[in-house]
Amino acid sequence: MTVRAILETALYARDLAAAEAFYNRLLDREPYARAEGRHVFYKLDNQMLLIFNPEATRKPSTGKLSVPAHGAIGEGHVCFAASASDLDAWRDRLAELAIAIEADIEWPGEGRSIYIRDPAGNSVEFAEPRIWGFAP
Amino acid sequence: MTVRAILETALYARDLAAAEAFYNRLLDREPYARAEGRHVFYKLDNQMLLIFNPEATRKPSTGKLSVPAHGAIGEGHVCFAASASDLDAWRDRLAELAIAIEADIEWPGEGRSIYIRDPAGNSVEFAEPRIWGFAP
Protein backbone atom coordinates (compact mmCIF):
# COMPACT_ATOMS: atom_id res chain seq x y z
CA MET A 1 0.00 0.00 0.00
CA THR A 2 1.64 3.18 -1.08
CA VAL A 3 0.43 6.58 -2.14
CA ARG A 4 1.65 7.22 -5.66
CA ALA A 5 -0.42 10.12 -7.01
CA ILE A 6 -2.70 12.97 -6.05
CA LEU A 7 -6.06 12.80 -7.78
CA GLU A 8 -7.70 15.97 -6.44
CA THR A 9 -6.25 19.31 -5.38
CA ALA A 10 -8.53 21.82 -3.67
CA LEU A 11 -8.53 25.59 -3.58
CA TYR A 12 -11.12 27.82 -1.90
CA ALA A 13 -12.87 30.90 -3.23
CA ARG A 14 -15.87 32.64 -1.73
CA ASP A 15 -16.59 34.37 -5.05
CA LEU A 16 -17.00 31.33 -7.27
CA ALA A 17 -18.15 33.37 -10.26
CA ALA A 18 -14.89 35.30 -10.22
CA ALA A 19 -12.92 32.09 -9.76
CA GLU A 20 -14.73 30.45 -12.65
CA ALA A 21 -14.17 33.42 -14.95
CA PHE A 22 -10.47 33.35 -14.08
CA TYR A 23 -9.86 29.60 -14.38
CA ASN A 24 -11.94 29.26 -17.55
CA ARG A 25 -9.51 31.68 -19.19
CA LEU A 26 -6.37 30.37 -17.53
CA LEU A 27 -7.11 26.71 -18.20
CA ASP A 28 -8.86 27.45 -21.51
CA ARG A 29 -11.76 25.15 -20.73
CA GLU A 30 -15.17 25.06 -19.12
CA PRO A 31 -15.65 23.46 -15.70
CA TYR A 32 -16.14 19.70 -15.69
CA ALA A 33 -18.77 20.19 -12.98
CA ARG A 34 -20.36 23.10 -11.20
CA ALA A 35 -22.77 23.46 -8.28
CA GLU A 36 -24.08 26.97 -7.87
CA GLY A 37 -22.65 28.58 -4.74
CA ARG A 38 -20.71 25.43 -3.77
CA HIS A 39 -18.01 24.51 -6.28
CA VAL A 40 -16.50 24.51 -9.74
CA PHE A 41 -14.35 21.56 -10.77
CA TYR A 42 -11.80 21.43 -13.60
CA LYS A 43 -10.46 18.30 -15.23
CA LEU A 44 -6.81 18.06 -16.20
CA ASP A 45 -5.07 15.09 -17.84
CA ASN A 46 -5.13 12.82 -14.79
CA GLN A 47 -6.16 15.10 -11.94
CA MET A 48 -8.95 17.36 -10.83
CA LEU A 49 -8.65 20.94 -9.65
CA LEU A 50 -11.52 21.50 -7.22
CA ILE A 51 -12.51 25.02 -6.25
CA PHE A 52 -14.89 25.20 -3.32
CA ASN A 53 -16.78 27.98 -1.59
CA PRO A 54 -15.73 27.26 2.00
CA GLU A 55 -18.91 28.81 3.36
CA ALA A 56 -20.85 26.03 1.62
CA THR A 57 -18.50 23.09 2.15
CA ARG A 58 -17.87 23.76 5.85
CA LYS A 59 -21.52 22.99 6.55
CA PRO A 60 -22.37 19.35 7.22
CA SER A 61 -23.41 17.53 4.07
CA THR A 62 -27.18 17.48 3.57
CA GLY A 63 -27.39 15.07 0.63
CA LYS A 64 -27.93 11.33 0.77
CA LEU A 65 -24.16 10.83 0.72
CA SER A 66 -22.46 12.21 3.83
CA VAL A 67 -19.48 13.88 2.22
CA PRO A 68 -17.03 15.11 4.90
CA ALA A 69 -17.01 18.85 5.49
CA HIS A 70 -13.95 21.01 4.84
CA GLY A 71 -13.27 24.61 3.90
CA ALA A 72 -10.30 26.88 4.39
CA ILE A 73 -10.05 30.65 4.56
CA GLY A 74 -7.04 32.54 3.29
CA GLU A 75 -4.60 32.17 0.49
CA GLY A 76 -3.96 28.63 -0.68
CA HIS A 77 -1.45 27.37 -3.20
CA VAL A 78 -1.32 25.15 -6.25
CA CYS A 79 1.41 24.58 -8.81
CA PHE A 80 0.94 23.41 -12.38
CA ALA A 81 3.67 21.54 -14.23
CA ALA A 82 5.22 23.41 -17.14
CA SER A 83 8.31 22.84 -19.28
CA ALA A 84 11.01 25.49 -19.59
CA SER A 85 9.67 26.55 -22.99
CA ASP A 86 6.10 26.49 -21.62
CA LEU A 87 7.14 29.04 -19.01
CA ASP A 88 8.21 31.51 -21.67
CA ALA A 89 4.98 30.91 -23.53
CA TRP A 90 3.02 31.32 -20.30
CA ARG A 91 4.59 34.74 -19.74
CA ASP A 92 3.21 35.82 -23.13
CA ARG A 93 -0.14 34.17 -22.54
CA LEU A 94 -0.52 35.75 -19.09
CA ALA A 95 0.26 39.16 -20.58
CA GLU A 96 -2.50 38.58 -23.16
CA LEU A 97 -4.87 37.64 -20.34
CA ALA A 98 -3.80 40.75 -18.38
CA ILE A 99 -2.80 38.56 -15.44
CA ALA A 100 0.12 40.04 -13.50
CA ILE A 101 3.15 37.91 -12.74
CA GLU A 102 3.94 38.27 -9.06
CA ALA A 103 7.29 36.46 -9.13
CA ASP A 104 9.57 34.73 -11.62
CA ILE A 105 12.14 32.66 -9.80
CA GLU A 106 15.18 30.75 -11.03
CA TRP A 107 15.81 28.20 -8.30
CA PRO A 108 19.36 27.78 -7.01
CA GLY A 109 19.21 24.03 -7.73
CA GLU A 110 17.65 23.99 -11.15
CA GLY A 111 14.44 25.00 -12.82
CA ARG A 112 12.16 27.98 -12.78
CA SER A 113 8.76 29.01 -11.41
CA ILE A 114 6.40 31.84 -12.20
CA TYR A 115 3.64 32.89 -9.81
CA ILE A 116 0.31 34.63 -10.25
CA ARG A 117 -2.74 35.21 -8.00
CA ASP A 118 -6.26 34.06 -8.62
CA PRO A 119 -9.13 36.43 -7.71
CA ALA A 120 -9.46 34.80 -4.27
CA GLY A 121 -5.79 35.49 -3.58
CA ASN A 122 -4.60 31.90 -4.03
CA SER A 123 -0.97 31.67 -5.12
CA VAL A 124 -0.90 29.88 -8.47
CA GLU A 125 2.49 28.71 -9.68
CA PHE A 126 3.76 27.23 -12.92
CA ALA A 127 6.98 25.29 -12.44
CA GLU A 128 9.31 22.88 -14.13
CA PRO A 129 9.03 19.37 -12.64
CA ARG A 130 12.83 19.26 -12.36
CA ILE A 131 12.70 21.73 -9.45
CA TRP A 132 11.72 18.61 -7.46
CA GLY A 133 13.99 16.21 -9.29
CA PHE A 134 11.27 14.86 -11.58
CA ALA A 135 11.89 14.22 -15.26
CA PRO A 136 11.02 17.28 -17.38
CA MET B 1 -0.39 26.56 -23.89
CA THR B 2 -2.48 24.29 -21.81
CA VAL B 3 -2.40 23.14 -18.22
CA ARG B 4 -2.05 19.38 -18.18
CA ALA B 5 -0.95 18.42 -14.66
CA ILE B 6 -0.69 19.61 -11.10
CA LEU B 7 2.83 19.44 -9.74
CA GLU B 8 2.27 20.67 -6.17
CA THR B 9 -0.69 20.35 -3.84
CA ALA B 10 -0.66 22.30 -0.58
CA LEU B 11 -2.19 21.63 2.80
CA TYR B 12 -1.77 23.71 5.94
CA ALA B 13 -1.02 22.61 9.49
CA ARG B 14 0.01 24.81 12.38
CA ASP B 15 1.37 21.79 14.24
CA LEU B 16 3.92 20.57 11.73
CA ALA B 17 5.36 17.96 14.07
CA ALA B 18 1.95 16.29 14.34
CA ALA B 19 1.46 16.57 10.57
CA GLU B 20 4.86 15.04 9.92
CA ALA B 21 4.26 12.16 12.33
CA PHE B 22 0.95 11.48 10.61
CA TYR B 23 2.10 11.72 6.98
CA ASN B 24 5.31 9.79 7.61
CA ARG B 25 3.15 6.86 8.69
CA LEU B 26 0.41 7.35 6.10
CA LEU B 27 2.76 7.78 3.16
CA ASP B 28 5.34 5.36 4.61
CA ARG B 29 8.25 7.66 3.87
CA GLU B 30 10.28 10.50 5.29
CA PRO B 31 9.78 14.07 4.09
CA TYR B 32 11.66 15.04 0.94
CA ALA B 33 12.35 18.40 2.56
CA ARG B 34 11.66 20.05 5.89
CA ALA B 35 12.14 23.55 7.29
CA GLU B 36 11.60 23.74 11.03
CA GLY B 37 8.39 25.64 11.79
CA ARG B 38 7.68 26.35 8.11
CA HIS B 39 7.02 23.21 6.07
CA VAL B 40 7.35 19.51 5.42
CA PHE B 41 7.28 18.33 1.80
CA TYR B 42 6.58 14.81 0.55
CA LYS B 43 7.49 13.45 -2.86
CA LEU B 44 5.08 11.16 -4.71
CA ASP B 45 5.63 9.59 -8.15
CA ASN B 46 5.22 12.81 -10.15
CA GLN B 47 3.85 15.31 -7.65
CA MET B 48 4.69 16.96 -4.37
CA LEU B 49 2.48 17.18 -1.30
CA LEU B 50 3.46 20.38 0.48
CA ILE B 51 2.40 20.95 4.08
CA PHE B 52 2.92 24.47 5.30
CA ASN B 53 2.54 26.23 8.63
CA PRO B 54 0.38 29.17 7.51
CA GLU B 55 1.70 31.34 10.32
CA ALA B 56 5.14 31.12 8.70
CA THR B 57 4.19 31.22 5.02
CA ARG B 58 1.80 34.17 5.33
CA LYS B 59 4.69 36.41 6.28
CA PRO B 60 6.54 38.07 3.42
CA SER B 61 9.51 36.04 2.25
CA THR B 62 12.74 37.12 3.90
CA GLY B 63 15.19 35.05 1.86
CA LYS B 64 17.07 36.12 -1.24
CA LEU B 65 14.28 34.69 -3.40
CA SER B 66 10.97 36.51 -2.93
CA VAL B 67 8.64 33.55 -2.77
CA PRO B 68 5.00 34.71 -2.77
CA ALA B 69 3.21 34.47 0.56
CA HIS B 70 0.18 32.24 1.12
CA GLY B 71 -1.38 30.41 4.04
CA ALA B 72 -4.89 29.20 4.75
CA ILE B 73 -6.66 28.48 8.00
CA GLY B 74 -9.27 25.79 8.34
CA GLU B 75 -9.82 22.36 6.91
CA GLY B 76 -8.38 21.77 3.47
CA HIS B 77 -8.75 18.77 1.22
CA VAL B 78 -6.60 16.43 -0.82
CA CYS B 79 -7.40 13.17 -2.56
CA PHE B 80 -4.95 10.40 -3.39
CA ALA B 81 -5.57 8.03 -6.28
CA ALA B 82 -6.25 4.42 -5.30
CA SER B 83 -7.51 1.39 -7.19
CA ALA B 84 -10.61 -0.50 -6.03
CA SER B 85 -8.42 -3.21 -4.49
CA ASP B 86 -6.17 -0.55 -2.94
CA LEU B 87 -9.20 0.86 -1.13
CA ASP B 88 -9.84 -2.44 0.60
CA ALA B 89 -6.17 -2.69 1.51
CA TRP B 90 -6.23 0.90 2.76
CA ARG B 91 -9.10 0.08 5.11
CA ASP B 92 -6.91 -2.60 6.68
CA ARG B 93 -3.84 -0.40 6.71
CA LEU B 94 -5.71 2.52 8.29
CA ALA B 95 -7.03 0.18 11.00
CA GLU B 96 -3.44 -0.90 11.69
CA LEU B 97 -2.44 2.75 11.92
CA ALA B 98 -5.42 3.46 14.22
CA ILE B 99 -6.66 6.13 11.82
CA ALA B 100 -10.45 6.39 11.85
CA ILE B 101 -12.36 6.29 8.57
CA GLU B 102 -14.80 9.19 8.53
CA ALA B 103 -16.71 8.14 5.43
CA ASP B 104 -16.73 5.33 2.86
CA ILE B 105 -18.76 6.38 -0.15
CA GLU B 106 -19.88 4.44 -3.21
CA TRP B 107 -20.58 7.13 -5.77
CA PRO B 108 -23.82 6.95 -7.76
CA GLY B 109 -21.87 7.13 -11.02
CA GLU B 110 -19.09 4.71 -10.35
CA GLY B 111 -16.19 4.28 -8.02
CA ARG B 112 -15.58 4.62 -4.34
CA SER B 113 -13.90 7.02 -1.89
CA ILE B 114 -12.77 6.69 1.69
CA TYR B 115 -12.06 9.71 3.87
CA ILE B 116 -9.90 10.30 6.92
CA ARG B 117 -8.70 13.43 8.80
CA ASP B 118 -5.14 14.51 9.36
CA PRO B 119 -4.21 16.00 12.76
CA ALA B 120 -4.85 19.54 11.44
CA GLY B 121 -8.37 18.55 10.41
CA ASN B 122 -7.67 18.38 6.69
CA SER B 123 -9.99 15.99 4.85
CA VAL B 124 -7.82 13.33 3.21
CA GLU B 125 -9.53 11.13 0.64
CA PHE B 126 -8.50 8.01 -1.24
CA ALA B 127 -10.52 7.55 -4.41
CA GLU B 128 -10.64 5.59 -7.62
CA PRO B 129 -9.68 7.73 -10.62
CA ARG B 130 -12.79 6.48 -12.42
CA ILE B 131 -14.98 8.66 -10.16
CA TRP B 132 -13.85 11.45 -12.51
CA GLY B 133 -13.89 9.39 -15.68
CA PHE B 134 -10.15 8.70 -15.65
CA ALA B 135 -8.72 5.28 -16.51
CA PRO B 136 -8.32 3.11 -13.38
Interface residues (C-beta under 8 A of the other chain):
Chain A: M1 T2 V3 R4 A5 I6 L7 E8 T9 A10 Y12 L26 L27 D28 Y32 K43 L44 D45 N46 Q47 M48 L49 L50 F52 P54 R58 L65 S66 V67 P68 A69 H70 G71 A72 I73 G74 E75 G76 H77 V78 C79 F80 A81 D86 A89 W90 R93 E102 A103 I105 W107 P108 Y115 R117 N122 S123 E125 A127 P129 W132 G133 F134
Chain B: M1 T2 V3 R4 A5 I6 L7 E8 T9 A10 Y12 L26 L27 D28 Y32 K43 L44 D45 N46 Q47 M48 L49 L50 F52 P54 R58 L65 S66 V67 P68 A69 H70 G71 A72 I73 G74 E75 G76 H77 V78 C79 F80 A81 D86 A89 W90 R93 E102 A103 I105 W107 P108 Y115 R117 G121 N122 S123 E125 A127 P129 W132 G133 F134
